Each structure stands twice: as C-alpha cells, then as structure tokens.
Amino acid sequence: MDVSDLIITTGHDAHDDLQSRRKAIAAAEPVVVQGLGLTAMDVLAEPTQGRAGCHRLALVSSAAGTPSLAGRVAGFRQAALAAGLAIEERCLGATSYQTGLEIGTELLSGATPPDGIFCVTDLLACGVLDAARRRFGLAVPEALSVIGFDDIAQAGWESYALNTFAQPTAEIVAKAVEWLTTPESDTRMVQLPVRMVWRKSVRLPA
C-alpha cells in the first residue's frame, strides 16, 4: 500500500518510540506530529487557581512521560515560576484513576496539604477528587480547588463537576489537514489555545 501522508498522534508514544516510528516511515513523508504544542501554560493565566485564593499548589501527573503530558507539566512549572509560586509535584504510576486516588491521598495526608491541584488528565483529577471527598471529607471547591485536562465524559458527571481544559480537536484536525494538503509544506510546530470548561471544582473569588 502506498502512503503519501501520515498523521501521528502522541497520546501513548514516548519520544524515543516516536523517533523510531518516524525513521521507519521516512519514505512516507510528510509527517505531522499532533499534540506536542498543548501545554498547561494557560492554567495560571486563566481565572482559576491563580485567582481563586489558593496558596499551596500541587501538580499531579503520571510516569508515562508522553510528549503531551510532559508539555503540560513543563507549562505548569513555567507558569508557577513566572508567578513566583512554589508547587509540590507528584509524577508516578499509570495515567489512571487509581493513580490519582493514591497521589491525592498522599498529598492530602501531609501537614500542609495543597488547596489547589492541577492534574494533567481528568482521570487523575477524578481520583484526586474522590480522595479529597471520600477519604478526608474535604469540601470541593471550598477547601480544595482541582483542575483537570481533556474534558472526558466523566468530568461532566454531577459527582465530579470538574473544571478542565478541553483540547481544540476540530482545530487540530483542520490544521493537520491544511498542512498535509499544502504543497511543499515544511515541518512546523502549531500551538492552539485550550478552552477552560467551567464547572464546580474551582472556587471563584468572592
């Protein structure tokens, strides 16, 4: 089968594996890599944790190390540094609900638990929320604000009502198709803004 164009998404491929795949399909250039530009840089810029009165911030990720998750971690770190805010980080385990539950339990067991947590995926955030509410009896968002990323179906469930970032899927597809259909296009990085979906897991300023 002849392949003239190819789109690779990065949800489950680590950088080294992605590079090996690129080499294997070199004859099928051009290649579009989608997802690398989406980071958590906008988290503190939005009227969320930075304006919700949170003083002890935490970052929750997995050990998956995918480019998209690594970008969100790096973006949050940079935004916190620029704002002069210290953050407590936990990056371990699988990208799963169970990992979020375990990390949330650990973070909230400390002497000075966070009052604002950014999770790089909604599944992690759902686990953190259940740890806070079920294991510590914390009121969300009054005692703890939580933000996720991806806007999965569970984020909209009434039991979570999670504030989260929604990826601009339609725009990503449009940009990829535009690039593939433009003659002699060079490889380039395209960054698209993510949208905050407001629900009930972040307290608003009084």
C-alpha positions, 0 to 999 in steps of 0.5 A: 500500500502506498502512503503519501501522508501520515498523521501521528498522534502522541497520546501513548508514544514516548519520544524515543518510540516516536523517533523510531516510528518516524525513521521507519516511515521516512519514505512516507513523508510528510509527517505531522506530529499532533499534540506536542504544542498543548501545554498547561501554560494557560492554567495560571493565566486563566481565572482559576487557581491563580485567582481563586485564593489558593496558596499551596499548589500541587501538580499531579501527573503520571510516569508515562512521560508522553510528549503531551503530558510532559508539555503540560507539566513543563507549562505548569512549572513555567507558569508557577515560576513566572508567578513566583509560586512554589508547587509540590509535584507528584509524577508516578504510576499509570495515567489512571484513576487509581493513580490519582486516588493514591497521589491525592491521598498522599498529598492530602495526608501531609501537614500542609496539604495543597488547596489547589491541584492541577492534574494533567488528565481528568482521570487523575483529577477524578481520583484526586477528587474522590480522595479529597471527598471520600477519604478526608471529607474535604469540601470541593471547591471550598477547601480544595480547588482541582483542575483537570485536562481533556474534558472526558465524559466523566468530568461532566458527571454531577459527582465530579463537576470538574473544571478542565481544559478541553483540547481544540480537536476540530482545530487540530484536525483542520490544521493537520489537514491544511498542512498535509494538503499544502504543497511543499509544506515544511515541518512546523510546530502549531500551538492552539489555545485550550478552552477552560470548561467551567464547572464546580471544582474551582472556587471563584473569588468572592 
